[in-house]
Amino acid sequence: MEFRMSHPDDFKARRRQVVLAGALASTGLLAACGSDNDADPVAPSPAPPAIPPAPPSPAPATISSFGLVVLPDTQFYSRYATAETGNQFAKRYGSTPYAAQTQWIADNAAAFRIPFVIHVGDIVDQVRKPQQWEVADKAMKILEDKAVPYSVLAGNHDVLTDVGYETDRVGGTDATRDLAAEPYLKWFGTERARKQATFGGRDPSGFHEYHVFQAEGQRFLVLSLSWRASDAGIAWAREVLRANPTLPAILVNHQLIAIANDGVQPLEVDYGLMLWEKLIRDQDQIFMTVNGHHHGAARLTKTNDFGNAVEEMVVDYQMAYQGGNGLLRFYEFDLTSNEIRALSFSPWVKQKPKDTLNEFDQIMLKDANNEFTVKMDFARRFARFAPGFKAGAATGTSVSAAVTAQIMAGFTGTPAVASRPAANAEDYPKVSNTVAHWRFTGGAAGTAVPDRAVIADVTGNGNALTRAALNAPAGNTAQLADLQWTADRHRLSSAPGSIAFRNAAGKRLSYFLTDASAAMNRETFNTGYTVEAFVKLDKSWTAASNAWMNVMTRAGRRGNLKDWDDGLPESPPLQFAISNLRELQWEVVPQLPAPPSARTNWSGEILLDTWLHVAIVNDPATRETTMYVEGAPVLRNAIDAVGLASLNLPWTIGAGYWDGGAPESGFLGAIGEIRIVAKPLAPAQWLTARAS
């Protein structure tokens, strides 16, 4: 079932294990990191000292320093600034994050002594979409027009899947691609790179490049390797180092280290370990590495064959609010104080209209993996290959302090809205046009939900749910205790408990259905809708056993809808599911426009064993559907859609369908409440609000 998506490009765009979910990076409620599907993670590497960074020592009045900027994965900035996706950024904010990042760099390069910019790859999200390349082209041209040099590389989203969907898994490299067909080489080819003053050269494939920039009287080498360097590509990189034997080198790669599930510790993966063995450990010039791909931020210090430190850093904010919210990484190399100071901030947030800001608009990230100082005695670290290295004349002041002052000046932000737990079971807003409201409560905690138990529709509309027979469908091996009453619930749910679904892999399946004659089976929601659910994934969830499990489905085969001609006819007309990457998926066939075609909303990866409130709001006035997770809108939302197509078949809770067959894809976790309203609701009307 891994391939059951309505849009192949969406599938190819998501062949990685994601971590920070669309809206909630700043809340800590979503997974903070993960390893990529292509490489088995190894044990978390020793973390940096788990103590808060000490206050910086008083800096000299003047220092020799410069700044470097890192652009983390920009893929969603490119994707959702296109006309095809409704330019969700410009429509809401009057600006776009990718251009805001590069414009800030261009405007401030001189003042903040920025000689160079590094892009870590995943320039676009869907390699075959020219509009996304156009967005990236225009954003990077801002740097070119101001003569700010940069390095760039292709991430896994920037290369064609020349050996099938799983290029990254089965080992496709620069040596296996049709170079004449690759969009990356057309949009960011050698001729474009050659125009930059720092450009040193590219390998024969055109995917890997190096630059030499000068700062504070010294020269540095930046070696950028695109997604999946072949042995020939690595040999080329080693030759570049041999040809520039006195230059300190920063290695940039799309993937090198990842982040453990605690969101803090670095995690080494097979590909990064391969690069360490084949390229880094015996090349003393490489003193620092930067990569993206794994969502979040972490750092790791390793010791090379010469006994010297190599600082490895991962930074990627794409699954944070608004696809990264314009966050970038800034490094100040203080050659006088022997420090590298890191900042993480968003120049875009400061541009947003004040009335659009919310609690998720963090302008600077202050945790220890996003703002930190690395002590490095540069002269001693580089002594073996660059004995003449020294700081330049101490004529400037700290640029990191100046950057912080500029970014924070006049910005107040928006405090989190205080939320109040329910005073009692009725302490929630009752709203008109409610079609069904199911509260999965009623029995003693820890006891089994009875066979054929009924979950009432508290609206009185007659849309009750009934537990399916244990032997349905044929061959089902469900046990009575697979559904259990529990007192566990989301902190803002007024329902006194939930039901734990203990569905196992295979044919063991417990679920609920509306009656075949229920009125809501026919509902098309032409006035829009709001679907709310309190859900929690079980801590034992795995992609291998539970990918594409369903919270809720509308039965049937969407290929049976009139005039259906949009691919994957086997899918149901509505599925509220959990992807193989642990993302929330709301994929539906809207009632309008006709002929019907599927629309999908995606969150990022969500945490296990954590309650979430999910709201999906379809507004017929704007023809948009927005998913909210814990109150924050996700980025990957659907446009040009009103209502829900119907095949007049039952709604199912806790299972899904494929090709019109029997229920399958059982939910593993807990469900507290689900409410379906036939109109768009504002947050003040959600189940997380209070009655008064």
C-alpha positions in Angstrom: 0.0 0.0 0.0 3.0 2.3 0.0 2.1 3.8 -3.3 -1.5 4.7 -2.7 -1.4 8.4 -3.5 -3.3 10.3 -6.1 -0.4 12.4 -7.2 2.8 10.6 -8.2 4.9 13.8 -7.9 3.7 14.2 -4.3 4.9 10.6 -3.7 8.3 11.3 -5.3 8.5 14.5 -3.4 8.3 12.7 -0.1 10.7 9.8 -0.3 12.4 10.7 2.9 11.7 10.4 6.6 10.5 13.8 7.6 10.7 15.3 11.0 9.4 18.7 12.0 5.8 18.8 11.0 4.4 21.7 9.0 3.1 23.9 11.7 4.6 22.7 14.9 8.4 23.0 14.9 8.2 25.7 17.4 5.8 23.9 19.8 7.8 20.7 20.3 4.7 18.7 19.6 6.0 17.2 16.4 8.9 14.9 15.8 12.1 16.9 15.7 14.2 14.8 13.5 14.6 11.5 11.8 16.8 9.4 9.6 16.2 9.2 5.9 14.5 6.1 4.4 17.5 5.5 2.2 20.0 4.9 5.0 19.7 2.9 8.1 20.4 5.1 11.1 23.1 4.0 13.5 23.3 4.8 17.1 23.1 8.4 18.0 26.5 10.0 18.1 27.8 11.5 21.3 26.0 14.8 21.7 27.7 18.1 22.3 27.9 18.8 26.1 24.4 18.9 27.3 24.8 22.1 29.3 23.5 25.5 28.3 26.0 27.6 26.4 27.9 29.9 28.7 27.5 33.6 28.3 30.1 34.8 25.7 33.3 36.2 27.1 33.6 39.9 26.6 34.7 40.4 23.0 37.6 42.6 22.1 36.5 46.0 21.0 37.6 45.2 17.4 38.1 41.8 15.8 38.9 40.2 12.5 35.8 38.3 11.5 33.4 37.5 8.6 30.0 35.9 8.1 28.8 33.0 6.1 25.1 32.3 5.3 23.6 28.8 4.8 20.4 28.4 2.9 18.7 25.3 4.3 16.4 23.2 2.0 14.3 25.7 0.1 12.0 23.1 -1.6 8.7 24.2 -0.2 9.5 27.9 -0.8 9.9 27.1 -4.4 6.9 24.8 -4.6 4.3 27.0 -2.9 5.3 30.3 -4.5 4.2 29.1 -7.9 0.9 30.0 -9.7 0.2 26.3 -9.9 -0.1 26.1 -6.1 -1.8 29.4 -5.7 1.3 31.2 -4.5 0.3 30.7 -0.9 3.0 32.9 0.4 2.4 36.1 -1.6 -1.4 35.7 -1.3 -1.2 35.6 2.5 1.9 37.8 3.2 2.6 39.9 0.1 6.1 38.4 -0.2 7.8 35.0 -0.5 10.4 33.5 1.9 13.0 32.4 -0.7 13.4 35.8 -2.2 13.2 37.4 1.2 16.2 35.3 2.3 18.4 36.2 -0.7 17.3 39.8 -0.7 18.4 40.2 2.9 21.7 38.6 2.2 22.2 40.9 -0.9 21.3 44.0 1.1 23.5 43.1 4.1 26.5 41.4 2.6 28.7 44.4 2.8 27.6 45.6 6.3 27.9 42.1 7.8 31.1 41.1 5.9 29.5 38.2 4.1 31.9 37.0 1.3 30.0 33.8 0.5 26.6 31.9 0.7 26.1 28.1 0.9 22.9 26.3 -0.4 22.6 22.7 1.0 20.3 21.4 -1.7 16.7 20.5 -2.3 16.3 23.7 -4.3 12.9 22.6 -5.5 10.4 20.0 -4.2 9.3 18.5 -7.5 12.1 18.2 -10.1 9.8 18.0 -13.1 7.9 21.3 -12.3 9.5 24.2 -14.3 7.6 26.8 -12.2 9.4 25.7 -9.1 12.8 26.1 -10.9 11.7 29.5 -12.0 11.1 30.6 -8.4 14.5 29.3 -7.4 16.1 30.9 -10.4 14.7 34.4 -9.5 15.6 34.1 -5.9 19.2 33.1 -6.5 19.6 35.8 -9.2 19.1 38.4 -6.5 22.5 37.3 -5.1 24.0 37.3 -8.6 22.8 40.8 -9.4 24.5 42.1 -6.2 27.7 40.0 -6.9 27.3 37.9 -3.8 28.9 34.5 -4.7 27.3 31.2 -3.6 27.7 27.5 -3.9 24.8 25.3 -4.8 24.2 21.6 -5.1 21.4 19.2 -6.1 19.5 17.5 -3.3 17.4 14.3 -3.8 14.4 16.4 -4.9 16.6 18.1 -7.5 17.5 15.0 -9.5 15.4 12.8 -11.8 14.5 9.4 -10.5 16.3 7.7 -13.3 16.1 4.2 -11.7 12.6 4.4 -10.4 10.9 6.0 -7.4 13.6 4.9 -5.0 16.7 6.3 -6.7 18.1 7.4 -3.3 17.5 3.9 -1.9 18.9 1.7 -4.6 22.1 3.8 -5.1 21.6 6.1 -8.1 24.5 8.6 -8.3 25.8 11.3 -10.6 27.3 8.4 -12.7 23.8 6.8 -13.4 21.9 9.9 -14.6 21.1 11.1 -18.1 23.0 14.4 -17.8 21.3 15.9 -20.8 17.9 15.5 -19.2 18.6 16.7 -15.6 16.7 20.0 -14.8 19.3 20.9 -12.2 22.0 21.1 -14.9 19.8 23.2 -17.1 18.9 25.8 -14.4 22.1 25.8 -12.3 24.6 24.5 -14.8 28.3 25.0 -15.1 28.0 28.2 -17.2 25.9 29.8 -14.6 28.3 28.8 -11.8 31.3 30.0 -13.9 30.1 33.6 -13.7 30.8 33.8 -10.0 34.1 35.3 -9.0 34.8 32.4 -6.5 34.1 29.6 -8.9 36.9 27.0 -9.0 35.4 24.2 -11.2 32.9 21.4 -11.5 33.4 17.6 -11.9 32.7 16.0 -15.3 29.1 15.2 -14.4 28.4 18.9 -13.6 26.8 18.0 -10.3 29.7 18.8 -7.9 31.5 22.1 -7.6 34.0 24.0 -5.6 34.6 27.7 -4.8 37.5 29.6 -3.2 36.5 32.8 -1.3 38.7 35.3 0.5 38.0 36.9 3.8 40.1 38.7 6.4 43.3 38.1 4.4 42.8 34.4 4.1 41.3 32.0 1.5 38.8 29.2 2.2 37.6 26.4 0.0 34.0 25.3 -0.2 33.5 21.9 -1.7 29.8 21.1 -2.6 28.8 17.6 -3.5 25.4 16.9 -4.9 23.0 14.1 -4.0 24.8 10.7 -4.1 28.3 11.3 -5.2 29.8 8.4 -7.1 33.2 7.0 -6.5 34.4 9.2 -9.4 32.8 12.2 -7.8 34.6 11.5 -4.5 37.8 11.0 -6.4 37.3 14.4 -8.0 36.7 16.0 -4.6 40.0 14.5 -3.3 41.7 15.9 -6.3 40.4 19.4 -5.7 41.8 19.2 -2.2 45.2 18.0 -3.5 45.2 20.9 -6.0 44.5 23.4 -3.2 46.6 21.9 -0.4 46.9 25.0 1.9 43.2 26.0 2.0 40.9 25.2 4.9 37.8 23.5 3.5 34.1 23.4 4.3 32.4 20.3 2.9 28.8 20.9 1.9 26.6 17.9 1.1 22.9 17.4 1.1 23.1 14.5 3.5 25.8 13.7 6.0 24.5 13.6 9.6 20.9 13.4 10.8 19.2 14.0 14.2 18.0 11.5 16.7 14.4 11.2 17.8 14.9 13.4 20.8 15.5 16.3 18.4 18.8 17.2 20.0 21.4 14.5 19.5 23.2 14.0 16.2 22.6 10.8 14.4 25.0 9.2 12.0 23.7 7.5 8.8 25.3 5.1 6.4 25.9 7.7 3.6 27.5 10.1 6.0 29.7 7.4 7.4 30.8 6.5 3.9 31.8 10.1 3.2 33.7 10.1 6.5 35.6 7.0 5.5 36.2 7.9 1.8 36.7 11.6 2.0 36.8 13.4 5.4 38.8 11.5 7.9 42.1 11.6 6.1 41.7 15.1 4.6 42.8 17.4 7.4 41.8 20.4 5.4 38.1 19.6 6.0 37.4 21.3 9.3 33.7 21.7 9.0 30.7 20.1 7.2 27.2 21.4 6.6 24.2 19.5 5.3 20.4 19.6 5.2 18.0 16.9 4.3 17.2 15.8 7.9 14.7 18.1 9.4 15.8 20.2 12.4 19.3 21.1 13.6 22.1 19.3 15.4 25.9 19.2 15.4 28.6 16.7 16.0 32.3 17.0 16.6 34.5 14.1 15.3 38.2 13.6 15.3 40.0 12.9 12.1 43.1 10.8 11.4 45.4 13.7 12.4 43.8 14.2 15.8 41.9 17.3 14.7 38.3 18.2 15.2 35.8 18.2 12.3 32.6 20.1 13.1 29.6 18.5 11.4 26.3 20.4 11.3 22.9 19.6 10.0 20.3 22.4 9.5 17.0 22.1 7.7 13.8 23.9 8.6 11.5 22.8 5.7 9.0 21.0 8.0 8.7 23.9 10.4 5.9 26.4 10.1 5.3 27.7 6.6 7.9 25.4 5.1 10.7 26.8 7.2 9.3 30.3 7.7 12.3 31.9 6.0 14.8 30.6 8.6 18.4 30.6 7.6 21.7 29.9 9.4 24.4 32.5 9.9 28.0 31.8 11.0 30.4 34.4 12.2 34.0 33.3 11.9 35.8 35.3 14.6 39.5 34.8 13.8 40.6 37.0 16.6 38.6 35.3 19.4 39.0 31.8 17.8 35.3 31.2 17.6 32.6 30.2 15.2 29.3 31.8 16.3 26.1 30.4 14.9 22.7 32.1 14.6 19.4 30.9 13.2 16.9 33.6 12.2 14.2 34.6 9.6 14.4 37.8 7.7 11.1 37.0 6.2 9.2 36.9 9.5 10.1 40.5 10.0 8.6 41.4 6.6 5.2 39.8 7.3 2.3 42.1 7.9 1.8 42.3 11.7 -1.8 41.2 11.5 -0.6 37.8 10.0 1.8 37.0 12.8 1.0 34.2 15.2 2.8 32.4 18.0 4.6 30.2 15.5 6.4 33.1 13.9 9.7 32.9 15.7 12.2 35.3 14.3 15.2 33.8 16.0 15.7 30.3 17.4 17.6 30.3 20.7 18.0 26.6 21.6 21.5 25.1 21.9 21.4 23.5 18.4 20.4 26.8 16.7 22.4 29.4 18.5 25.8 28.3 19.7 29.5 28.9 19.7 32.2 26.5 18.5 35.7 27.2 20.0 38.4 26.7 17.3 42.0 27.9 17.5 42.2 28.4 13.7 46.0 28.8 13.5 46.5 25.6 15.5 43.8 23.7 13.7 45.1 24.6 10.2 48.8 24.5 11.2 49.6 21.2 9.4 48.5 22.3 6.0 48.4 26.2 6.3 51.2 27.2 8.8 50.9 30.8 7.8 47.2 31.1 8.7 46.5 34.1 10.9 43.7 36.5 11.7 43.5 39.7 9.7 43.7 43.2 11.1 41.3 43.7 14.0 39.3 46.5 12.4 35.6 45.4 12.9 33.1 44.6 15.5 31.1 41.4 15.9 28.8 40.9 13.0 26.7 38.3 14.8 25.9 40.9 17.4 25.0 43.4 14.7 22.9 40.8 12.9 21.0 40.0 16.1 20.4 43.7 16.8 19.1 44.3 13.3 16.8 41.3 13.2 15.3 41.9 16.6 14.9 45.7 16.3 11.3 46.6 16.5 10.0 43.0 16.4 7.7 42.1 19.3 6.1 38.9 17.9 2.9 37.4 19.0 2.6 35.6 22.4 1.0 32.2 22.5 -2.7 32.3 23.1 -3.6 30.9 26.5 -5.7 27.7 26.3 -8.0 26.6 29.0 -8.9 23.0 29.8 -12.6 22.2 29.8 -14.5 22.7 33.0 -16.8 19.8 32.3 -17.9 17.5 29.5 -20.1 20.2 27.9 -17.6 23.0 27.9 -17.1 23.3 24.2 -18.8 25.5 21.5 -21.9 24.0 20.1 -22.3 25.2 16.5 -25.0 25.1 13.9 -24.7 22.8 10.8 -23.0 20.1 12.8 -23.6 16.9 10.9 -22.1 14.5 13.3 -20.2 14.6 16.6 -18.8 11.3 18.0 -17.2 11.2 21.5 -15.4 7.9 21.9 -16.3 7.4 25.6 -18.8 5.4 27.6 -17.1 2.4 29.4 -14.8 1.9 32.3 -11.2 2.6 31.5 -9.2 -0.5 30.7 -12.2 -2.6 29.7 -13.0 -3.8 26.2 -15.5 -2.0 24.0 -18.4 -4.4 23.5 -19.1 -6.2 20.2 -21.5 -4.0 18.1 -21.1 -1.2 20.6 -22.7 2.1 19.5 -21.0 5.5 19.6 -23.8 8.0 19.7 -24.0 11.0 17.5 -24.4 13.7 20.2 -26.0 16.1 17.7 -29.1 13.9 17.6 -28.9 13.7 13.8 -29.0 9.9 13.9 -25.5 9.4 12.5 -24.3 7.0 15.1 -21.3 4.6 14.7 -21.4 0.9 15.4 -18.5 -1.4 16.1 -18.1 -3.8 13.3 -18.5 -7.5 14.0 -15.3 -9.2 15.0 -15.4 -11.6 12.0 -16.1 -8.8 9.5 -14.7 -8.8 6.9 -14.3 -12.5 6.2 -11.1 -13.8 7.7 -10.8 -11.0 10.3 -9.0 -12.2 13.4 -10.1 -9.2 15.6 -10.3 -9.7 19.4 -12.8 -8.0 21.6 -10.0 -6.3 23.6 -8.5 -4.7 20.5 -10.8 -1.7 21.3 -10.6 -0.5 24.8 -12.1 2.4 26.7 -9.5 4.7 28.3 -9.5 7.9 30.4 -6.6 9.2 28.3 -7.4 12.4 26.3 -6.1 15.6 24.7 -5.7 18.3 27.3 -8.2 20.5 25.5 -10.9 17.9 24.7 -13.9 18.1 26.9 -14.8 14.5 26.3 -13.8 12.5 29.4 -11.8 9.8 27.5 -11.1 8.0 24.3 -10.9 4.6 22.7 -7.6 2.9 22.2 -7.4 1.0 18.8 -5.0 -1.9 19.1 -5.2 -3.0 15.5 -2.3 -5.2 14.4 -0.7 -5.8 11.1 -2.4 -8.3 8.7 -6.1 -9.2 9.0 -6.7 -8.2 12.6 -8.9 -5.2 12.4 -11.4 -3.4 14.7 -13.3 -0.4 13.4 -16.6 1.6 13.4 -19.1 2.3 10.7 -22.1 4.6 10.2 -25.3 2.8 9.3 -25.9 2.2 5.6 -29.0 4.4 5.8 -27.3 7.3 7.7 -28.2 10.7 6.3 -24.5 11.9 6.3 -23.5 9.2 3.8 -25.2 11.3 1.2 -23.8 14.7 2.4 -21.7 16.6 -0.2 -20.9 19.7 2.0 -21.3 22.2 -0.8 -21.4 24.9 2.0 -17.9 23.9 3.0 -16.9 21.8 6.1 -14.8 21.6 9.2 -13.6 18.2 10.4 -12.0 18.0 13.8 -10.3 15.0 15.4 -8.4 14.3 18.6 -5.9 11.5 17.7 -2.8 9.9 19.2 -0.6 7.4 17.4 0.5 4.4 19.4 4.2 4.4 20.5 4.6 1.0 18.8 3.7 2.5 15.3 6.1 1.5 12.6 6.1 2.4 8.9 6.6 -1.3 8.0 3.4 -2.4 9.8 1.2 0.7 10.0 1.9 3.0 7.0 -1.3 4.4 5.4 -3.5 3.4 8.3 -6.7 5.4 8.4 -8.3 7.5 11.1 -11.4 7.9 8.9 -12.5 7.0 5.4 -15.5 7.4 3.3 -16.2 4.0 1.7 -16.1 3.2 -2.0 -13.9 3.4 -5.0 -13.5 6.9 -6.4 -13.1 5.6 -9.9 -16.9 5.0 -9.7 -17.6 8.7 -9.4 -19.2 10.2 -12.5 -16.6 11.4 -15.0 -13.6 10.3 -12.9 -10.4 10.6 -14.9 -7.6 11.6 -12.5 -5.6 8.5 -11.7 -5.7 6.0 -8.9 -9.3 5.1 -9.3 -8.9 2.4 -6.6 -8.6 5.0 -3.8 -11.7 5.9 -1.7 -13.3 9.4 -2.2 -12.1 10.4 1.3 -9.2 9.2 3.4 -7.8 10.7 6.6 -4.7 8.6 6.9 -1.2 8.4 8.3 1.5 8.1 5.6 4.6 5.9 5.6 6.4 9.0 6.7 4.0 9.5 9.7 2.4 12.5 8.1 -1.3 13.3 8.4 -2.9 13.0 5.0 -6.3 14.5 4.2 -7.0 13.3 0.6 -10.5 13.8 -0.8 -12.4 14.2 -4.0 -14.2 17.5 -3.7 -17.8 18.0 -5.0 -16.6 20.9 -7.0 -15.0 21.5 -9.5 -16.3 19.0 -12.0 -15.0 16.7 -13.4 -13.7 15.4 -10.1 -10.1 15.3 -9.2 -8.3 14.6 -5.9 -7.0 17.2 -3.5 -4.5 16.5 -0.7 -3.4 18.3 2.5 -0.2 17.0 4.2 1.3 17.8 7.6 4.9 16.9 8.4 5.8 13.9 10.5 4.0 13.8 13.8 5.2 12.4 17.1 4.2 9.0 18.5 2.3 8.7 21.8 1.3 12.4 21.7 -2.3 13.8 21.5 -3.0 16.1 18.6 -6.0 18.2 17.7 -6.4 18.2 13.9 -8.8 20.5 12.1 -9.4 20.5 8.4 -11.4 23.5 7.1 -12.9 23.9 3.7 -14.0 27.4 2.8 -16.2 27.7 -0.3 -15.6 31.4 -0.5 -11.9 30.9 -1.1 -12.2 27.4 -2.4 -9.3 26.4 -0.2 -8.9 23.6 2.3 -6.5 24.2 5.2 -5.3 21.7 7.7 -4.4 22.9 11.3 -2.4 20.8 13.7 -2.5 22.0 17.3 -3.9 25.3 15.9 -1.2 26.0 13.4 -1.9 25.9 9.7 0.3 23.6 7.7 1.9 24.7 4.5 0.9 21.9 2.1 -2.8 22.7 1.7 -5.3 22.2 -1.1 -6.8 24.8 -3.5 -9.7 25.1 -5.9 -12.0 22.7 -4.0 -15.4 22.8 -2.4 -17.2 20.0 -0.6 -16.8 16.3 -0.6 -17.9 13.9 -3.3 -20.2 11.0 -2.2 -20.9 7.5 -3.3 -23.7 7.2 -0.7 -21.7 4.7 1.3 -20.8 4.6 5.0 -18.2 6.5 6.9 -15.6 4.3 8.6 -13.6 5.2 11.7 -10.4 3.2 12.3 -10.0 1.5 8.9 -9.6 2.3 5.2 -10.4 0.8 1.8 -8.7 0.0 -1.5 -10.3 -0.7 -4.8 -13.7 -1.0 -3.3 -12.8 -4.0 -1.3 -13.3 -4.9 2.4 -12.0 -2.6 5.2 -8.3 -2.7 5.9 -5.5 -0.4 7.0 -6.5 -0.4 10.7 -5.7 2.5 13.0 -3.2 2.0 15.8 -3.6 4.6 18.5 -6.3 6.5 20.3 -9.2 8.6 19.1 -11.0 10.9 21.4 -13.6 12.9 19.4 -14.5 13.6 15.8 -16.8 16.3 14.8 -18.0 17.1 11.2 -19.6 20.5 10.5 -21.1 21.5 7.2 -19.4 25.0 7.2 -16.0 26.5 7.8 -15.3 27.3 11.5 -13.0 29.8 13.0 -10.6 28.6 15.8 -12.9 30.2 18.4 -15.6 27.7 17.4 -13.4 24.6 17.5 -13.6 21.8 20.1 -10.4 23.2 21.7 -12.3 26.4 22.6 -14.6 26.8 25.6 -18.3 27.3 25.6 -18.0 30.7 27.1 
